[in-house]
Amino acid sequence: MSEAGLDAKLDGGPKRLHPATMLVSIARGAPSTLLGLPALLAVVAKMDLLLVLGAAAAVFLSTAALRWAAWRRFTYRLTDDAVVIESGVLSRNRRTIPYERMADIGIEQRPLQRLFGLATLTLETGGSGQDEGKLDSVAMAEAERLRAVLHRQRAGVAVSQAPEQQADLVPAPMSSVLFAMGTGRVLLSGLFNFSLVWIAVGLGVVQFLAPALGVDDETFWRAAADRTGRIGVAQTGSWAATIATGAMLVLVLGVIAGLIRTTLRDYGFSLSDDGGRLRRLRGLLTRSETVIALPRLQLAAIDSGPLRRWLGWQRLRGQLLGGEGATGRQDLAPLARADEVDRLLDALRLPRIDPADMTPVSHRHVWRAVLRSIALPALVILAATLWKALALFALPFLLPLLAVALLRRKHHRYALSGDLLQVQRGVVTRTTWVVPIARIQSITLSRGWIQRRLGLASVRIDTAGAGIFTGPDIHDLKERAAAALVADLTPRLDIRRLSQPAPERDASSG
């Protein structure tokens, strides 16, 4: 970028974050400070009060000075062709993000920010899977104005008005709502999202506080057994009842945790068509607004677990270039009926076809699935019988694994439909991928040790932003069928690469 471009300040010069950012930053650090307060009080209990107050005042003033210096030294500005963000007190950083590299521009409001009328503006380029630029925090009106200006700059529209003339560049109203979830459906979605995360956190807190409360594991489990009202600790089967009580408690807490987590995340969920982009709103305490550029959408994935599928519900996610999380997935419809998913897929130009019209993989897939699922556990059980003959009674536990292995081929199918590849896989949790062939980055034909002896091969499909272990791979085709599929896909990839410019790298940083 030229110096002339850097000097063309669309905002009339560098700007700073909202002054309330300092208060928000201090409030965010308060919980960690409170956790260390008991230990601090124990240390200063025998010290002179004036000395303690003086030390506390010095710490407070030093922290406030550092926060003020960080706020003062953080600036952002819009040039003719990029956003320039400078930060750092001792070590100065300058990040330059060209408009043409921006993939998404999101707005998020956390609870403290909503209290002060602030928001975080995130700029994503889609290259690293992380936010390339973040303005935390600016006034909500400023966040909306910046997003409108950045959208126009990305579209190649020169913004030459003075800053006071740009104030009316607010986002256009949502044109059409593609999908929305009311409170009832959000709560229903929470029932499917059983979570042990907060249970683990709670147990950790209890374990930490147990000595101070005079509670130990034995006391807890004895109390749990006695509360059943039917058995005593010394009675036969009391431990079995205690374990059952504990399992029920974990189940109830897991459901409650899933409800709370889902409600906090998906409350007020809506997905709208915003002129070639998807705009997603969701969140109860933290209100997030994400704009998804359709060119970033690499594929659509439809998931359904056994209970969800039995009740007729599905989840639609989109895999994005540089999306959030390890798999780059974004929720497009956390809980939807099949017809709602189909309408969304049609709007995304990713229509799916009936699984009955898809081609199943080779019947030899069953043999490979059985060998992979049953062989090792069976060998372990048989080896254990050399020491204890009772280990043979563990063999019936292999029956569920055998049933899943036998059903895998029935639900593992694929199809080519126009410019789309569709793959379905999974027995317990079933996933259907709809992949535009133009988004496929590479195709790999692989043959494992067992596959070579069965005359099989797998076709591995790689798309940008995909996870390591899950993806639209097609396993256990006959060798000729796998080679024919690769031969059919490869020319289309070559045409796509010749007709589109080479992918760009991440935004540069100065």
N, C-alpha and C positions, 0 to 999 in steps of 0.2 A: 504494500500500500504506500502511496506517495505521501510526502509531508503535506502537500497541498490538500490532499483528501483529509488528512488528520486535522487540518486547520479549519475545515468547513464544519463548523459546529452547528448541527441542526437545533440544538437546545440552547444556543447562545452561550456555551461554555460548560465546563465540568459541573456536575451536580452531585450533591451528597444525599445520603439516605435520610429518612425522617429522623429528627432529633429524639423522638420517643424510642428509637432503636436501642439507645443506651439503657433505658428503663426495662425494655423487654429482655435484653441480654442479661441484666442483673437478675431479673425475676426467674429466668430460665435456670440460672446457676444456683438459685436458692435451695432447691431440694438436696443437692449434693452437699451444700453447706450445713443444712440441718442434720443430715445423717452423721456428720462428724462433730456435731455440737456436744453430745454427751461426753465424748472423749476429751474435747477441749475444756469443758467445764471441770472434768476430773483433774486436768493438769493445772488449771489456774485457780483451783479452789483455795489453795493456801497462799496465793500471791496477794500483794497489796491491791486494793480495789482501784485506787487511782492509776496504778501502773497498768492494770488490766484495761481500764477504760481508755487510757492513752494509747495502748497498743491496738485496741479495737478501732479507735478513731484513725490511727495511722494506716491500718490495713484498709479501712473503708475509703479513705482519701486516695490511697495508692490505686485501689481497684477502680475508683471513679475516674482518676486521671488516665489510667490505661484505656478504659472504655471510651473516654472522650477523645484520646489520641487516635484510637482505632477508627472511631466514627469520623473524625476530622480528616484522616488520611485516606479514607475510602471515597472514591469518586467514580462517576460513570458519565459517559457522553456518547452522543450519536454523531457519527461523521457521515460523509456522503456514501460510504460503502461498508461501514462496520460499526459495531458497538465496542467501545474501549473502556475497560474496567481497570482501575488502578487501586491497589490496596497495599497494606503493610506499614508498620511503624518504623522498625529498624531495617528490615529487609523489604525492599519495594518490589512489587509484582505488577506487571502490566499485561493484561489479557486482551487480545484483539479477536473479535468474532465477526467475520464477514457475514453480511446479510444472506448471501447466497448459500452459506453453509448451515443456516438455521433450519432445523427440522420441525421443532415444536417450541411454542411459547406458552408456558403455563402460569397460572396464578393460584396461590394457595394461601389460606387464612387459618392460622392456628388460633386457639382460644385467646391467648394474650394479645395477639395481633387484632383480633376482632374487637377486643375491648378498647383498643386505641385507634381503630379504624385503619389498620395497616394491612399489608399483604406482602408475600414473597413472590417475586417474578423470576421464573426460571427459564433459561435459554438452553436448548438442547440442539446439538448438531447431529446426533445419531451415530457418531463414530465410536465413542468409548463406552456407551451405556450409562454415562453419568451426565449431570448437568454441567455444561461447559461454562455457564455464567449464572450467577445468582445474585439478585438484589434483595437483601433481607435486612431491613424492611423499608418499604415505601408506602406512601398514602395509597389507598385503594383507587382513588381517582387517577393518581399518577400511574399506577400499574396498568389500568385500563387504557390510558392515553398512550403509554409506551408500547403496549401490545398492538394497538391500532396502527401506530406509526411504523412499527417493525414489520407488521404484515404488509403495509403498503410498500415499504422499502424492499421487502423480499419479492414482491410482485413486480419490481422494476419501476414503480411510480416515483418520480422525483418529488420529494417533499421540500418545497422551497419557502413555505410560509414561515412567518415569525412564530416564536413559541406561543404567543397569545392567540394566534390564529389556528394553532394545532389543537387547542383544547377541545374542539368539537369533534376530534377524530376518535370517537368512542366506537366500540365494536358494534356491528350491525346486530339487530335482534335475531335470536335463533329462528331460523326459517321453518324448520319442521322437526318435531320430536320423533325420533325413530323408536325409542324404547324408554320406558320409565318404570320405576318401582315405588309403589306406595308403602306406607309403614307396615301394613300387614304382610306384604310379600317380603320386605326386608327381614322381619322377624322370622318368617318361615324359612328364608334363606339361612338365617343363623342356626336353625335346628339341624341343617345339613353340614354345618361347619364346626363339628366337634373339635375342640381345641384343648390341648394339654399344656399350652405355653404358660398361661396364667396360673394353672395349678402348680406347675413347677416353681414359678416365682413365689406363690403363696407358701408352698412347703419350705422353700429356702428361707423365707422370712420367719416362719414358725420355728424352723431348726435353729435360726440365729437367736431368737428370743426365748426359746424353751428353757434354758438354764435360769434366766431371770424370772420366768413365770413359775418355775418349779414343776415343769411338766417334762416327762420323758416318754420314750416310745412305748414302754410297757404299760404305763398309766393310761396312755391314749387308747391302746388296743383293748385293755381291760374295760375301760369305760364304754368303748364301742360295743363290746360283747354284752355287757350288762344292760345297755340301753335297748337291746332287742326285746327284753321283757319276757323271753321264753326260755332262756338258758342261762346258766351261770358259767363262770370261767372254768370251774372244775368239772363241769359236765362233759359227757362224751359229745364230740362234734362241735364243741364251742369254738375251736380255732377255725373250723370250716365256716361257721356262721360269721365269725369275725371277719374273715377274708371276704366273704360274700358282702358283708356290710360295707367294708372298705371299697370293694369294687363298685358297689352301687353308689357310694359317695363320690368316687372318682367320675363315674358316668354322669351323675347329676351336675357336679361342678364343671365337667367338660362341656356339657350342653349349655349351662349358664354362661361360661366363658365364651363359647362360640356365639351366643346371642349378643353378648355385650360387644365383643370384637366386631361382629358383622354390622351391628347397629351404628357403632361409632364410625365405621369406615364407609358404609353404603347408604346411610340415611339420605333420603332425597335424591336417590340416583336417577339421573336422566342422561340420555345420549341423543344428541341432535345433529342434524345435517346443517353445517354452517358454510355453504358454498364451496363444496369440494373438500371440506375438512370435517372431522368429527369433533364435537365439543362435548366433553363429559363433565358433569357436576355431581359431586357426592361428598358426604361427610357430615357428622353431627357437630362435634366440637371443632375439628379441623376441617374447614370447608375448602375443598380443592376443585379447581377448574382446569382441566387438561384439554388442550387442543391437539388432535392427532392428525397430522398430514397424511392423506391417503397414500402418497408414494412411499411412506415408511412402512405401510402394512405389507408384511411378507407372506402371511398366510392366516387362515382362520382355523381355530381348533374348537370343536364341540365336545365337551366332556359330560359324562353322566355316570355316577356311581350306581350301585344296585338299588338303593332305596329311592334315590332321585329318579332313576329310570323307571322304576315300578310305579311311581306316582305321576309320571309323565312330565318331569322337569328336566331341563338341560342347562348347561352353562356355556356361553360363547365367549371366547377370548381371541384376541388378535396378537400375533407375534410381530413385534415392531423392531425396526432397525434401531439399535441402541436403546431399547426399552428398559423399563425398570425391572429390577430383580435379576436373578441368575439366568432365567430363561427368556427375558425380554418380553414377557407376556403382559397384556393390559386387558382388564375386564371390559367387555362390551355389553354383556348381559349376564349378570351373576346368577339369575334364576329366571328362566323363561320357558314358555311352552314351545313345542316344535314349530308351530306356525309362526310364532314371533321370531324365532331364530331364522326361519326361512325368509321372512320379510327383511330382516337385517342383512342376511347374506345376499339377497337380491339387490338391496340398496348399495352394497359394496361390490357388486358385480362378481360375486363368488357363489353362484348357485350350486347347491349340492344335489346329488342324484340319489335315488333310492338304493340302499345296500343290496337289494335283490338284483339290481342291474349291474352290480360290480363283479369282478372276476375274483374267485377265491384263489389263495395260494395253493401250492401242490399238496396233495394228500399226505405226502411224506413229511410234511411239517409236523404231523401228529407224532411221528416217531422221534423226531428231534426234540420236540417239546417234552415228551415223556422222559427221554434220556437226560435232558437238562434239569428237569424238575424232580425226578424220582430217584435217579441213580445214586447220587451222593448221599442223600438222607438214608436210603435203603442200605447202602454199604456201611454207614455209621451204625445203624441199628444192628446189622448182622455182626459187625465187629464187637459191639457191646455184649452180644449174647455169649461171647467167649468167656466173659467174666460173670455175667448175670443172665440166666435164661429168661428171667422176667422181662428183659428188654424186648422180647418178641411181641409183647403186648402193645408196644408202641407202633407196630406196623399199621393198625387201622387208622392212625393219625395221618398216614400218607394218602388216604383215599381222597380227601379234598384236593390235594395237590394233583392227584391223578385225574380227577374230574375236570379241573381247570385246564390241564394239559390237553385233554381230549377235546375240549370245547374251543381251544384257541383257533384252530383252522376255520371253524364255522364263522368266526367274527373277524378274521383277518382277510381283508379284501382290498382291491384297488381298481381304479378305472381312470381312463383318459377321456375327457370330455371337452372337445375344443381346445382351448388354451389353458385348461385346468387339469391338475392331477389330484385325485381324491384317494385317500388311504384311510382305512378303518382298522383298528387294532384294539384288543383288550377284551377280557371276559368279565372280571369283577368291575374294574373301572374302564369304561369303553371310551375311546377317543376317535373322532373323525377329523382328519385334516383336509382342508381344501386349499390347494397351493397353486397360485398362478405360475405357469411354467417360466414366465419371464422373470420371476423372483428367484429361481433356483440358481445357486452359486456354483455347485459342483455335484456330480453324480459319481458314486463309487460302486463298483461291482466287487463284492467280497465273497470269499468261500472259506468257511472254517473247516476244522478237521473233520467234524461229523458231517458237515454239508458235502464235502468232497466225496465221502463214501456213500452218501445217499443221492449224489448227482444233483445237488441243489446249490443255489446261490442267492445272495441278498443284494438288493439295490438300495443303497443308502443315499438319501436326498439331503443335501445341506443347503440351508437358507440363512441369510444374514440374521444375526441375533438369536440363533437357535441355541438350546441347551445342549449339554454333552450327551445325555443319556436318552432323551425323549425327542422324537421327531417323526416325520412322515416316512420312515423307512419301510421297505417291503421285504419281508423275510421269507426265505425258503420257496422261491420260484424254481421251477426246473431250469437247468442251465440255459437251454435254448430260449425259453420264455424270458428269462432275465436279460440275456444278450439282445433279444429283439426289443425289449422295452427300452434299454439303454440306447440302442440304435435309433429308436423312434424319437426319443427325447433330445438326443445330442444335436441334431440339425436345428432344432428350434432354439436351443441355447445359442448356437453359433449365429443364427439370424438375429436374435435379441441383442447379442453383444456387438454385432456389426452396426445395428441400427440405433444403439444408444451410446451416449458418451461414457467414458470410463468413470467409475465411481471416484468421488473426491475424498481426500483424506480429512482428518479432523481439523477443526479450526485451529489456527496458529495462535500461540500465546507469546507475548512479549515480555 
